[in-house]
Amino acid sequence: MDKLDAMQTFVRVAQAGSFTAVADQLQVARSVVTRQIAALEKHLAAKLITRSTRNLTLTAAGSAYLEKCRVILNMVDAAESSLTEENAVPRGRIRLALPLSFGLQRLMPALLDFAKVQPHVELLLNFSDQRSNLIEEGIDLAIRITADLQPGDILRQLGSCRLLTVAAPAYLALHGCPTHPAQLQHHECLVYSMSSNTATWPYRVAEGLVDAVQQFAVRGRLTANNGLALMQATAQGMGIALQPDFLAAPFVARQEVGEILTDFASPPLGIYAVLPSNRYIPHRVGVLMDYLAGVLQDEDTAQRMT
């Protein structure tokens, strides 16, 4: 039994939660995968996976072994990559977690271009606004848009985006236009429910000689965990939204909504590449980060020139 192959298969099964899915990935019969895991358990004299008719569950020993396998496989990857990394052709799989709207609208075209120029890299894309646990889920790289960085995150800033406060002409005609963020509490606000603090919106306010960011209370009948859904509601006159420019700008350009409170800028959000804290950065992941950083910086430059 090749121990490294067995470890890699075990990690795949643990991540996929299915023998069949791994067999499909490896293009082998399901029995090949089950025999390899059975041989590994026999070699270790420990039960790693509990099987049921519906799913697979790691035992306590399996969970502990999984983390050790990941460390060992990362070290092997690092050792092999370090020998020829300067001139290496990127190869292998990248599990990438992407925010839903930004991932589809801004990153998907770039990822398709990357896949064309890097034919030896396999991309596994997971679109979700939920914050992934990179280590537990086996994610190689996550893209996050946030002003709320977590302690211990290993990250690289790829770019930034502005937050725009917008409303439809029909809403403003019925309810008036707020001239100060403090007046938002008297308006219908369309709130993004995945935010760490959904009850307030941040604005930079100058008071005397002090220019500082303050949090202003907001309320509303409609909340959602997707910014595009909130922009569609805003365009239909349902309320006021605070959304990143990549979502709001197309609606502004079509004059479905207009920007308001322009004298009170909200702090920009950073666009970050976040990496697992327990791993070496494979060459293929570094190449992808450089590629995305270049794309986003070129887009930012183009927007500033228009």
C-alpha positions as a printed Julia matrix, in Angstrom:
306×3 Matrix{Float64}:
   0.0    0.0     0.0
   1.37   3.4    -1.0
   0.87   5.45    2.17
   0.8    8.84    0.44
  -1.78   7.64   -2.09
  -3.86   6.21    0.74
  -3.64   9.49    2.67
  -4.69  11.48   -0.4
  -7.65   9.18   -0.99
  -8.7    9.38    2.65
  -8.55  13.2     2.57
 -10.65  13.23   -0.61
 -13.26  10.93    0.96
 -13.38  13.01    4.14
 -13.9   16.21    2.16
 -16.43  14.79   -0.29
 -18.3   12.66    2.25
 -18.75  10.01   -0.4
 -16.84   7.04   -1.81
 -18.72   7.37   -5.08
 -17.83  11.04   -5.54
 -14.14  10.29   -5.01
 -14.29   7.34   -7.38
 -15.76   9.67  -10.0
 -13.01  12.23   -9.36
 -10.31   9.57   -9.75
 -12.15   7.82  -12.59
 -11.95   4.43  -10.88
 -14.52   1.97   -9.59
 -16.06   2.7    -6.19
 -14.71  -0.62   -4.92
 -11.15   0.61   -5.52
 -11.7    3.52   -3.16
 -13.42   1.44   -0.47
 -10.64  -1.19   -0.59
  -7.98   1.49   -0.24
  -9.68   3.0     2.82
 -10.22  -0.48    4.31
  -6.53  -1.29    3.79
  -5.56   1.99    5.44
  -7.78   1.26    8.46
  -6.28  -2.22    8.72
  -2.76  -0.81    8.53
  -3.51   1.74   11.26
  -5.56  -0.7    13.32
  -8.14   2.06   13.75
 -11.6    2.83   12.43
 -11.45   6.11   10.51
 -14.9    6.34    8.93
 -18.34   5.28   10.11
 -20.52   4.3     7.16
 -24.3    4.55    7.0
 -26.78   4.25    4.17
 -26.92   8.02    3.75
 -23.54   9.45    4.65
 -20.04   8.96    5.98
 -18.89  10.27    9.35
 -15.33  10.53   10.61
 -14.6    8.85   13.91
 -12.57  10.7    16.53
  -9.5    8.85   15.28
 -10.44   9.74   11.71
 -10.73  13.46   12.5
  -7.35  13.48   14.21
  -5.76  11.51   11.37
  -7.29  13.86    8.78
  -5.5   16.89   10.21
  -2.19  15.0    10.33
  -2.67  13.85    6.72
  -3.25  17.41    5.58
  -0.08  18.61    7.29
   1.99  15.77    5.8
   0.58  16.2     2.29
   1.17  19.95    2.47
   4.77  19.33    3.47
   5.22  16.95    0.53
   3.67  19.53   -1.77
   5.99  22.21   -0.38
   9.08  20.02   -0.75
   8.3   19.15   -4.36
   7.28  22.69   -5.31
  10.31  24.36   -3.74
  12.71  22.49   -6.06
  11.42  23.95   -9.31
   8.91  26.59   -8.25
  10.54  29.45  -10.1
   9.98  27.84  -13.48
   7.25  25.37  -12.59
   4.09  25.04  -14.62
   1.19  25.38  -12.15
  -0.46  22.01  -11.66
  -3.06  20.46   -9.41
  -6.35  21.27   -7.79
  -7.44  24.53   -6.16
 -10.54  24.55   -3.96
 -11.78  28.14   -4.1
 -14.52  29.73   -1.97
 -16.13  32.8    -3.55
 -18.79  35.31   -2.47
 -21.89  34.69   -4.54
 -22.61  37.95   -6.4
 -19.04  39.23   -6.63
 -17.81  35.79   -7.61
 -20.3   35.44  -10.44
 -20.15  39.01  -11.73
 -16.54  40.07  -11.29
 -14.42  36.96  -10.72
 -15.98  34.29  -12.94
 -14.77  35.85  -16.23
 -11.25  36.12  -14.8
 -11.34  32.54  -13.51
 -12.43  31.27  -16.92
  -9.52  33.14  -18.52
  -7.16  31.71  -15.89
  -8.4   28.19  -16.62
  -7.66  28.73  -20.33
  -4.08  29.88  -19.77
  -3.38  27.31  -17.02
  -4.68  24.03  -18.48
  -2.98  21.91  -15.8
  -4.84  23.55  -12.91
  -8.18  22.13  -11.77
 -10.59  24.64  -10.2
 -13.29  23.57   -7.72
 -15.5   26.61   -7.14
 -17.86  27.08   -4.21
 -20.1   30.18   -4.43
 -21.54  31.23   -1.08
 -21.74  34.29    1.13
 -21.31  32.07    4.19
 -17.88  32.38    5.78
 -16.06  29.11    5.15
 -13.88  27.32    7.68
 -10.94  26.87    5.38
  -9.18  24.14    7.34
 -12.23  22.03    8.12
 -13.6   22.31    4.55
 -10.26  21.79    2.83
 -10.41  25.17    1.08
  -7.14  26.3    -0.53
  -8.17  29.91   -1.03
 -11.19  32.06   -0.14
 -12.08  35.47   -1.53
 -13.76  37.73    1.03
 -15.11  41.26    0.83
 -15.12  42.72    4.29
 -14.09  45.46    6.68
 -14.13  42.92    9.51
 -10.91  40.93    9.4
 -10.69  37.98   11.76
  -7.71  37.5    14.12
  -5.3   34.96   12.73
  -6.45  35.28    9.12
  -3.62  34.91    6.62
  -4.52  37.19    3.79
  -3.48  39.36    0.9
  -5.48  42.37   -0.21
  -6.38  42.1    -3.88
  -8.37  45.3    -4.19
 -11.18  47.32   -2.65
 -14.7   48.47   -3.42
 -16.81  51.48   -2.45
 -20.15  51.33   -0.67
 -22.92  53.37   -2.28
 -26.16  54.47   -0.63
 -28.88  54.28   -3.26
 -32.63  54.61   -3.68
 -35.11  54.62   -6.55
 -36.66  57.91   -7.73
 -40.11  56.5    -6.91
 -39.14  55.86   -3.29
 -37.61  59.32   -2.87
 -40.68  60.95   -4.43
 -42.93  59.27   -1.82
 -40.71  59.45    1.26
 -38.26  62.25    0.64
 -34.48  62.08    0.44
 -32.44  61.88    3.66
 -29.77  64.56    3.88
 -27.92  63.07    6.86
 -27.28  59.43    7.86
 -29.09  60.03   11.15
 -32.33  60.36    9.17
 -32.06  56.76    7.9
 -33.81  55.51   11.04
 -36.99  57.1     9.71
 -36.76  55.33    6.34
 -37.23  51.82    4.99
 -33.74  50.36    4.7
 -32.95  47.16    2.84
 -30.5   45.32    5.05
 -27.89  42.74    4.09
 -28.37  39.99    6.67
 -24.88  38.47    6.35
 -23.25  41.6     7.77
 -21.63  41.33   11.19
 -23.73  44.29   12.35
 -26.95  44.56   10.37
 -28.61  47.15   12.62
 -26.24  50.01   11.73
 -24.57  51.45    8.65
 -21.18  53.25    8.78
 -20.62  56.77    7.46
 -17.8   59.26    7.75
 -19.14  62.42    9.36
 -17.3   65.67    9.97
 -18.28  67.39   13.21
 -16.23  70.46   13.92
 -12.58  69.47   13.6
 -13.36  65.77   13.97
 -13.83  63.62   10.9
 -14.65  60.08   11.98
 -16.69  57.04   11.03
 -19.93  56.71   12.95
 -22.52  53.93   13.02
 -26.12  54.93   12.28
 -29.16  52.84   13.15
 -31.26  51.51   10.28
 -34.5   49.56   10.13
 -36.64  47.94    7.5
 -39.14  45.21    6.7
 -36.95  43.45    4.14
 -33.59  41.8     4.77
 -31.74  39.34    2.56
 -28.47  37.43    2.45
 -27.78  38.46   -1.14
 -26.9   41.95   -2.31
 -28.28  41.55   -5.82
 -31.69  40.65   -4.39
 -31.57  43.83   -2.29
 -30.64  45.92   -5.34
 -33.61  44.53   -7.25
 -35.87  45.5    -4.35
 -34.29  48.96   -4.26
 -34.94  49.46   -7.97
 -38.61  48.69   -7.34
 -38.87  51.47   -4.77
 -38.92  49.23   -1.68
 -36.39  51.28    0.27
 -32.81  52.53    0.62
 -29.81  50.2     0.25
 -26.13  50.4     1.13
 -24.35  48.15   -1.36
 -20.88  47.72   -2.89
 -20.24  49.52   -6.17
 -19.95  46.36   -8.26
 -23.62  45.64   -7.46
 -25.02  49.17   -7.3
 -23.2   50.83  -10.21
 -25.09  49.01  -13.02
 -28.43  50.04  -11.48
 -27.17  53.64  -11.2
 -25.99  53.58  -14.83
 -29.45  52.45  -15.96
 -30.99  55.21  -13.8
 -33.06  52.66  -11.91
 -31.63  54.06   -8.69
 -29.67  57.16   -7.75
 -26.86  57.67   -5.27
 -27.75  59.63   -2.14
 -25.88  60.84    0.97
 -22.86  61.52   -1.25
 -21.42  63.94    1.32
 -21.11  61.08    3.8
 -18.81  58.38    2.42
 -18.94  54.88    3.86
 -15.56  53.24    4.51
 -14.46  51.07    1.57
 -14.48  47.3     1.84
 -11.31  45.35    1.21
 -11.25  42.45   -1.26
  -9.0   39.82    0.29
  -7.52  36.46   -0.6
  -7.66  34.42    2.62
  -5.5   31.33    3.12
  -5.65  28.47    5.6
  -3.48  29.19    8.61
  -1.93  25.72    8.76
  -0.55  25.28    5.28
   2.2   26.06    2.87
   0.96  28.09   -0.1
   1.24  25.87   -3.19
   2.71  27.43   -6.31
  -0.6   27.1    -8.18
  -2.43  29.05   -5.46
   0.17  31.82   -5.5
  -0.12  32.09   -9.28
  -3.91  32.37   -9.02
  -3.67  35.09   -6.36
  -1.25  37.09   -8.53
  -3.6   36.71  -11.5
  -6.7   37.88   -9.6
  -4.8   40.79   -8.03
  -3.71  41.93  -11.49
  -7.24  41.7   -12.89
  -8.82  43.63  -10.02
  -6.12  46.31  -10.03
  -6.54  46.78  -13.8
 -10.31  47.14  -13.31
  -9.83  49.68  -10.51
  -7.44  51.69  -12.7
  -9.91  51.63  -15.6
 -12.76  52.82  -13.36
 -10.7   55.73  -12.02
  -9.86  56.84  -15.56
 -13.49  56.87  -16.73
